Amino acid sequence: MATINFIGGEKGGVGKSVTARLLAQYYIDHQLDFQGFDTDRSHQSFKRFYEGFASNVLVDNFEGLDEIMHTLESNPNANLIVDLAAQTSAPLALWIKEANLLELLLEMGVVVNFWHVMDDGKDSVDLLAKLTGSYGQGPNYILVQNKGRGVNFNILHQSESLKNAINLGAYLVEIPKLYDTSMRKIDASNMSFWRAMNHQNTEGALSLIDRQRVKIWLKACYAVLGGLPIHSEKVEAVGTNQDQGTTPL
C-alpha cells in the first residue's frame, strides 16, 4: 500500500522542509522505500539535504505535477514525500481537482496525507481552514505544531479551524525543537540527519554534544511519527497510537 505525503503549510518559514527531511530520515532508518519531490524553485533544501532520494517537480504546470503520479504508477508500493513550497496550494488543488485525483487514489488504496506545518501565529490557523475546506472528507490531515517555530499554540487550540479538522479525523502532533545551534550547523553543512549523527573528524562535523542532541531529538520525533498513517504497517492502526505522542482527534 502506497502513501502520498503532501508536506505543506502555505506559509514560508514554518518548517515544512525540516518536516519533509525528518520524514525522509524516518523512512531511511526504518528501511522503507520512498521517493521525494521538492517544489521549491529557489532553495530546494529537501533535495539538497537528501540528494539521491528527492527530485525537483514544478507545480505551475500539470506536466510537472504529473511526475508524482508517474512515480506512483511505476512503484505502487512507494511512500512519496512532496515538500510544498510556500504559496503552492492553489496550483496543487487545481491539479488534484481537475483529474479528481483524491477519488482515484482512494480507489487505488493509496493513503493520502496532507501535512499542515504550523508556527504559533494566526495565519497558520487561517490557512488550516482553507486546507480542510479545499479537500474535505477523505484524506488524512496531520497538523504539525512545530515547537521550533512557536511555543504557545493557544490560538490554534481555541479555533474553529481545529474544531473542523477534528470532525474530519485530523491528527494533532508536536514536533519538538532541536537546539538552534545544532540545527544551524546541520543546515550550514547541508547534512542529512544521519550524516549529522554519524560523521566525525570531517569539515563541518558536529561535536559530540551536538550529535547527542540530534540523536535524542530524532528519537522523540520518531515516537511521534510512529503513530501516524505514513506507511502500510500503520494504516490499520490509525487512531490507536496516543501513547506514542500522537493524538488522533
N, C-alpha and C positions, 0 to 999 in steps of 0.2 A: 504494500500500500504506500503510495506516494504522499508527500506533503508539500505544499507551497506556503512559504512564509514571506509575506509582504511586510518588511520592516519599515514602518512609516511613523508619522507624527506631524508631518507637513511643515512644522517649524524647523528652522536651522538651529543647530547648537544644542539640541535636547539629548543627543547621544544615540542617534539611530545607527550610525556606523559602528560605534563601540558595541551596541547590542548585536548587530549582524556579525561582527568579529567574534563576539562571545559565543553565539550560537554555532558559528563555524568551528570554533575550537572544541565545543561540546561534541559535535558530530565526529570530529577527528579523533578525539580521545576515547569515544565510545565505538570507534570503528564502524561508523555508519556512513554510507555513501551519500554524498551531497554535491550540489553544483551551485555556485554563487553567481549573482549578477549585480553589477554596480551601475547605477543610473546617474551618477554624479559626473557631469561633464568636466568639472574643474579639478576637484580634489581627488576623486577616485580612491579614497582611503581604504575602502574594503578590498579592492583589487590590489592595492599597493601592499597591504599587510598580508594578504592571503593569495599572492600570485601563484598561479597554477590551479587554484580552486575557483577563481572568480573571473568573469569576463565582463566587458562593457556591453551595455544594452541601452539604446536610445528610446526614450519614452515619448518623443514628439512625433513618432510615426508608427503605424501599425506593424510595419515590417520589422522594426527593431524589437518591439514587444513580442512579436510572433516567435522570436528565438526562444522565449521561455517555454512556449507550448511545443516547439520542435524538440527541445531537450526532454521534455516530459514524454513525448511520443516515442522517442528513441530509448528512453530508460524509464519505464512505467513505475519503477520502484524507487525512484530518486527522491531525495529530500532537497527541495530548492529553496534558496535564500535570495530574496530580491531586496537589496538595500536601496530604498527610495530616497532620492534627494528631496530637498525642500521644494514645495510647490509643484509636485508631480501628481497630486491626487486627481486633478481634472483629466489629464490625458489617460491616466490609468483607468479611471472609472469609465471613460468613453470606450476604451478598448475592451474592457470586460463586458459592458452592456451591449456593445454593437454586435458581438457574437454570442451573447447570452452564455458567457463562459462559466459563470458560477453553476448554472444548471448542468452544463456539460461536465464540469469537474466533479460535481457531486454524483452524477450518473456513473462516472468512471471510478468512483470510490476514492477520489483524491481528497485529502483533508486540506482545507483552505484556512489559513490563519492570517488575520490582519493584526499586526502588532502596532499598537499606538504608544510610542515612547514619549514620555512627558517630563517637563520640568514642573515646578510648583506654581506656575502662573495661570492666569485665567484663559489666555489664548489656547493653551493645550486642552483645557476643558471644553471650550467652544468648538475646537476642531474635532474633538471626540464626537460631539453631536453630529457634525457633518459626516463623519465616517460611518457611524451606525445608520444615519439617515440615508446614506447612499446605497448600502448593501443589505440592511435589514436582517431578517432571519435567514439562517443557512450557514454562513461561515462562522468560525470561531473568532472572538475578539480577545486579544491579550493586551491588557492595559498595563504598561510598564511605568511604575513610579521610579524614576531614575534618581537615586539618592546622591549621585554625583552631580546632579543639576538642580537639586532642590532638597529642602529639609522638611517643610511643612506643607502637606498636601490637603489641608482642610478645605480649600476651595473645591477641589475635586470631590471629596467625600460628602460635601453638602450640596452637590449639584444635581440638577435634573439629568444632565448628561450621563452621570454614573448610574442613576436610577434606571434610565432607559437601557443602558448597557447591561445592567443586572437582569432585566427582563429578557434580554437576548442571550443570557447564559455566559456573560463575559468572565474572563479570568482577571483578577486583580493581583499583581505581583509587585514586589520591590526588588530592584537590583541594588545591592549595596555599593557604597562608594569605595573605590580604590584610592589610596593615599595619592594626593595630587602630584607630588614629586615623582613617585613611581610611574604614574601614568604618563607624565610628560617625558620621562626618559624612554619609555617604550615607544611613544609616538615619534620622538626625535630620531630614533634609530630604525624606524619602520619595521619593528619586530612583531611577529606573531606572539600570542601569549605563551605558546610552547617555547619558542626561542628565548623569550624573556626569562623564563624559569630555568632553562637548561644550559644556555651558553655562558661560559665564563672565560675570563682572560682573553677576550677579544674586544675590539674597539666598540664602545657603546654598551658593553655588557653591564648588567645590573649588579649592584653589590649584593652580598649575602642577605642583608636585611630586606632589601627591595625584593629579591627573589622569594623570600619567605612571605612577604606581604602579598605578592601575586598569587602564590600557592594557596594561601588562606582565602583570598578573595575568590579565586576560581572555585574552590570547594563550596563556598557559600552560594555562589551563583549557580553551580551545578545542582545543588539541592533544590533551588527554585525551578530550574529548567526541567528537572526530572519529573515534576508533577504536571507538565504541560503536554498537550497532544501534538508533539513535534516529530514523532516517528511511530511506526506501526505498532511497536510493543506497548505504547502508551495510549493508543487511540481507544481501546476498550476500557481503559481505566480512568477516563475523563470524569472529573468530579469526585475522585476518591483519594486525592493526594494532599489534603490540607496539612498533614503533618510534615510535609516537605517544604513548607514556606510558601505554598501556592494556595490562593483562595478562589476556588471555582464558585462563582456567585450565582 
